[in-house]
Amino acid sequence: MSPPSNKPIVLITGANQGLGYYAAQQMASTGYHVLVGSRDITKAEKAIEQLVADDSVKVTKENIEPILIDVNSDESIQQAAKTVQDKYGKLDILMNNAGIALAQAASEDGKGPTLRELYQQHYNTNLFGAVVTTDVFLPLLRKSTASGGKRVAFTSSGLSSLEMAEKEGMYSAANYVIYRSTKTAMSMILLHYAAILDKEGFVVSASDPGYCGTNLNGFAGFRDPRQGAVALVKAAIDPKDKVHGKVIDDEGTVEPW
């Protein structure tokens, strides 16, 4: 029932691509057993093959495995938790990374989603999915006995900052309202879990990876996702006094928020 060499078990949602992919690479190469979460198990398996074949960072198949989890489906989340329960009996770190960023308005020909549907799609994946996944996996996280275990980390964004939204340019509140509002709401979820789980020894945090070039934004981002993934990993493993109830980038605590 134990992972190889009793390594801490990490589940990363949306890990078959983008920031989650590189976070999985970094975690699996530095002493963690990583469950690559994906709503398509074939894509998770392919991602693992690519990670193992990548000679730049050593990842072995013993340290990484696929798991089917669609954060838009309560049934899928429950089944994923059962899979982890049956195989390992616990979870040490949950990284809520799965997310979407779609067009901001319906197309002029009327064939695209309505504004209400766009908001529903974003909130369902980016926020509700992360909340339900956290809630379902809490019993397994409570069973963690690993040093530095009982961790929940959310992938946030600099766009979620209310103070940054007052600036001009990309961060202006005029831009990306649907996507960024899901991440702003996530900040309250972060604070909620940090408050109620603190006495149980949990560490709850969030990361700001910066504007990285991934399929989420059509590879328009100017940062390397490998560097952005550093923030995800820091939020998931850094000492409690540095990250609990905070948003972290690759340099430290992000302020103001």
C-alpha positions as a printed Julia matrix, in Angstrom:
257×3 Matrix{Float64}:
   0.0    0.0     0.0
   2.98   2.34    0.44
   4.6    4.3    -2.42
   8.2    3.48   -3.4
  10.57   4.19   -0.47
   7.62   5.71    1.43
   7.89   8.9    -0.57
   5.24  11.58    0.1
   2.29  11.22   -2.26
   1.3   14.26   -4.3
  -1.8   14.63   -6.47
  -1.69  17.39   -9.08
  -4.88  18.07  -11.01
  -4.56  19.16  -14.63
  -1.01  17.82  -14.68
  -0.85  16.37  -18.18
   0.12  19.76  -19.65
   1.24  23.3   -18.87
   2.2   24.36  -15.37
   0.92  21.13  -13.82
   3.13  19.1   -16.13
   6.29  20.93  -15.09
   5.28  20.92  -11.43
   4.91  17.15  -11.71
   8.37  16.97  -13.26
   9.94  19.01  -10.48
   8.19  17.12   -7.69
   8.83  13.65   -9.13
  12.53  14.4    -9.58
  13.03  15.63   -6.02
  11.72  12.89   -3.75
   7.95  12.83   -4.22
   5.62  10.22   -5.68
   3.39  12.16   -8.09
  -0.1   11.29   -9.27
  -0.58  13.03  -12.62
  -4.23  14.01  -12.6
  -6.07  14.38  -15.89
  -9.64  14.1   -17.14
  -8.22  11.96  -19.97
  -6.14   9.05  -18.68
  -4.5    8.57  -22.08
  -3.18  12.13  -21.98
  -1.82  11.54  -18.47
  -0.05   8.39  -19.64
   1.42  10.22  -22.62
   2.61  13.06  -20.4
   4.38  10.57  -18.14
   6.09   8.97  -21.12
   7.36  12.41  -22.15
   8.54  13.22  -18.64
  10.44   9.96  -18.33
  12.0   10.42  -21.78
  13.14  13.98  -21.0
  16.86  13.77  -20.22
  17.03  17.33  -18.87
  15.37  16.33  -15.57
  15.49  12.77  -14.28
  12.04  11.31  -13.66
  11.56   7.56  -13.3
   8.33   5.62  -13.76
   8.57   4.48  -10.14
   8.02   8.08   -9.01
   5.05   9.01  -11.16
   1.72   7.53  -12.23
  -1.5    8.61  -13.95
  -4.84   9.1   -12.25
  -8.18   9.91  -13.82
  -9.84  12.97  -12.3
 -12.22  15.43  -13.93
 -12.78  18.3   -11.5
 -16.06  19.12  -13.25
 -17.49  15.78  -12.13
 -18.23  14.98   -8.47
 -18.38  11.31   -9.4
 -14.93  11.46  -11.0
 -13.47  13.22   -7.95
 -14.99  10.63   -5.61
 -13.64   7.8    -7.74
 -10.16   9.34   -7.78
 -10.24   9.57   -3.99
 -11.3    5.92   -3.78
  -8.39   5.0    -6.07
  -5.92   6.76   -3.78
  -7.58   5.29   -0.68
  -7.47   1.74   -2.03
  -3.86   1.99   -3.21
  -2.18   4.18   -0.57
  -4.66   4.87    2.23
  -3.64   8.53    2.42
  -2.58  11.62    0.5
   0.16  14.01    1.62
  -0.13  16.96   -0.77
  -3.01  18.1    -2.97
  -2.19  20.62   -5.71
  -5.38  22.09   -7.19
  -4.08  23.16  -10.57
  -6.74  22.3   -13.16
  -8.14  25.4   -14.83
  -9.49  26.95  -18.01
  -9.41  30.37  -19.68
 -11.88  30.64  -22.55
 -13.04  33.45  -24.8
 -14.6   36.34  -22.9
 -17.81  36.72  -24.92
 -20.12  34.81  -27.2
 -19.27  34.97  -30.89
 -21.17  37.43  -33.07
 -22.8   34.62  -35.05
 -24.49  33.41  -31.86
 -22.85  29.97  -32.01
 -20.6   30.47  -29.02
 -21.55  30.16  -25.33
 -23.62  32.86  -23.71
 -22.1   35.16  -21.11
 -23.81  33.18  -18.34
 -22.44  29.94  -19.77
 -18.91  31.38  -19.93
 -19.04  32.37  -16.28
 -20.48  28.99  -15.33
 -17.78  27.1   -17.24
 -14.94  29.08  -15.67
 -16.28  28.93  -12.13
 -17.19  25.26  -12.41
 -13.63  24.28  -13.34
 -11.45  26.92  -11.71
 -13.25  27.36   -8.4
 -15.98  24.81   -7.73
 -13.8   21.98   -8.99
 -10.95  22.97   -6.66
 -13.31  23.31   -3.67
 -14.99  19.93   -4.2
 -11.65  18.21   -4.83
 -10.25  19.67   -1.61
 -13.3   18.66    0.4
 -13.36  15.11   -0.94
  -9.64  14.55   -0.35
  -9.52  16.07    3.16
 -10.08  12.71    4.9
  -7.09  11.26    3.02
  -4.96  14.33    3.73
  -5.78  14.02    7.43
  -4.2   10.56    7.36
  -0.85  11.92    6.19
   2.07  11.05    8.44
   4.74  12.4     6.12
   7.0   15.2     7.28
   5.54  18.32    5.71
   2.31  16.52    4.8
  -1.3   17.7     5.1
  -0.85  20.3     2.38
  -3.32  21.95    0.03
  -2.01  24.29   -2.67
  -4.08  26.23   -5.2
  -2.83  27.63   -8.5
  -3.84  31.29   -8.53
  -2.79  34.24  -10.69
  -1.44  37.76  -10.32
  -4.6   38.84  -12.1
  -6.6   37.96   -8.98
  -5.08  40.82   -6.98
  -7.63  43.59   -6.35
  -4.9   46.16   -5.84
  -3.07  45.16   -9.03
  -6.37  45.56  -10.9
  -6.14  49.29  -10.26
  -3.05  49.52  -12.48
  -2.89  50.14  -16.2
  -1.94  47.63  -18.87
  -2.43  43.87  -18.64
  -3.39  43.97  -14.94
  -6.13  46.56  -15.44
  -9.57  45.5   -14.23
 -10.75  46.14  -17.77
  -9.14  42.87  -18.88
  -9.91  39.15  -18.45
 -12.79  39.7   -16.02
 -14.22  36.16  -16.03
 -11.0   34.21  -15.58
  -9.49  36.58  -13.04
 -12.66  36.76  -10.95
 -12.49  32.99  -10.42
  -8.99  33.43   -9.03
 -10.02  36.35   -6.83
 -12.76  34.16   -5.37
 -10.13  31.46   -4.87
  -8.24  33.81   -2.55
 -11.17  33.71   -0.12
 -11.34  29.92   -0.41
  -7.61  29.82    0.38
  -8.11  31.94    3.51
 -11.12  29.87    4.57
  -9.27  26.55    4.45
  -6.15  28.07    5.99
  -8.27  29.25    8.94
 -10.31  26.11    9.59
  -7.46  23.62    9.06
  -4.68  25.48   10.83
  -5.14  23.74   14.2
  -4.98  20.34   12.48
  -1.48  21.09   11.26
  -2.43  21.73    7.64
  -0.57  24.1     5.35
  -2.83  25.83    2.83
  -1.39  28.16    0.21
  -1.66  29.43   -3.35
   0.81  30.24   -6.11
   1.15  33.03   -8.66
   3.18  31.49  -11.51
   3.14  34.65  -13.63
   2.1   34.96  -17.26
   3.54  31.73  -18.63
   3.28  30.49  -22.19
   0.91  27.51  -22.02
  -2.04  26.2   -23.98
  -4.26  28.01  -21.45
  -3.41  31.29  -23.19
  -2.47  30.01  -26.64
   1.22  30.15  -25.6
   1.05  33.94  -25.52
   2.64  34.21  -22.08
   6.17  35.57  -21.87
   7.41  33.37  -19.0
   8.72  29.84  -19.32
   6.21  27.47  -17.67
   9.14  25.65  -16.07
   9.87  28.8   -14.11
   6.21  29.35  -13.34
   5.99  25.82  -11.96
   8.62  26.75   -9.37
   5.97  28.87   -7.66
   3.52  25.95   -7.63
   6.13  23.75   -5.98
   7.15  26.38   -3.43
   3.53  26.8    -2.38
   3.25  23.03   -1.97
   6.42  22.33    0.01
   7.9   25.47    1.6
   7.75  25.88    5.41
   4.4   26.79    6.92
   5.53  30.17    8.21
   6.46  31.22    4.68
   3.34  30.12    2.79
   0.33  29.36    5.0
  -2.63  31.53    4.03
  -0.52  33.35    1.45
  -0.03  33.61   -2.3
   3.51  32.72   -3.35
   5.5   33.44   -6.49
   8.95  32.08   -7.33
  10.58  34.76   -5.19
   8.39  34.66   -2.09
   5.15  36.11   -0.71
   3.16  38.2    -3.18
   1.98  41.57   -1.83
  -0.25  43.5    -2.02
  -3.17  41.27   -2.75
